[in-house]
Amino acid sequence: MNTIYDIAEAWPTLAEFAHDAGVTVGAARMWCKRNSIPGAYWLALVNGAQHRGIEGVTLMRLGRIAAASLVSRASQSTRSQQAGL
């Protein structure tokens, strides 16, 4: 599991993923698209995964995905600035 999409795919459905997080399916879909989950929802997802027997969803893993996403966005921003965009 290296992306938020991978995390969401571990649930039986996106609706169940969203339910465990306490958000709408639309919000969950946006998290997958952005590869980012607000930190306020991490614990609910870890608990939901544990309750469902889904392995590999941990605070550490969510933190690593968040950090990688931030680095990627910063890199893209730097490239855009250098290109004069």
C-alpha positions in Angstrom: 0.0 0.0 0.0 1.8 3.0 -1.3 -1.0 5.4 -2.1 -4.4 6.4 -0.7 -6.0 4.6 -3.6 -4.2 1.4 -2.4 -5.5 2.0 1.1 -9.1 2.5 -0.1 -8.9 -0.6 -2.3 -8.3 -2.7 0.8 -11.9 -2.1 1.9 -14.8 -4.1 0.3 -16.2 -0.9 -1.2 -15.4 2.8 -1.4 -18.7 3.3 0.5 -17.5 1.2 3.4 -14.1 3.0 3.4 -16.0 6.3 3.5 -18.3 5.1 6.3 -15.4 4.0 8.5 -13.7 7.4 7.9 -17.0 9.2 8.7 -17.1 11.1 5.3 -19.1 10.9 2.1 -18.2 8.7 -0.8 -17.4 11.9 -2.7 -14.9 13.0 -0.1 -13.3 9.6 -0.1 -13.0 9.7 -3.9 -11.3 13.1 -3.7 -8.8 11.8 -1.1 -7.9 9.0 -3.6 -7.5 11.6 -6.4 -5.4 13.9 -4.3 -3.5 11.0 -2.6 -4.1 12.7 0.7 -6.3 12.1 3.7 -6.6 14.8 6.4 -4.9 13.7 9.6 -8.1 14.1 11.6 -9.4 10.9 9.8 -6.4 8.7 10.1 -7.3 7.1 13.5 -10.8 6.3 12.3 -9.4 4.5 9.3 -6.9 2.6 11.3 -9.6 1.5 13.7 -12.0 0.6 10.8 -9.2 -1.5 9.2 -8.5 -3.3 12.4 -12.2 -4.0 13.0 -12.5 -5.4 9.5 -9.3 -7.4 9.7 -7.6 -5.3 7.0 -3.8 -5.5 7.6 -1.3 -2.8 6.7 -3.3 0.3 7.5 -1.4 2.0 10.2 -0.7 5.6 11.3 2.9 5.1 10.2 1.8 4.0 6.7 -0.6 6.9 6.4 2.2 9.3 7.5 4.6 7.9 5.0 2.1 8.3 2.2 1.4 11.9 3.3 5.1 12.7 3.5 5.7 11.3 0.0 2.8 13.2 -1.4 4.1 16.5 0.1 7.5 15.9 -1.4 6.0 15.2 -4.8 3.9 18.3 -4.7 6.8 20.5 -3.6 8.9 19.0 -6.4 6.2 19.8 -9.0 5.8 23.3 -7.6 9.5 23.9 -7.9 9.6 22.6 -11.5 6.6 24.9 -12.4 8.3 27.9 -10.9 11.5 27.2 -12.8 9.6 26.9 -16.0 8.0 30.2 -15.4 4.4 28.9 -15.0 
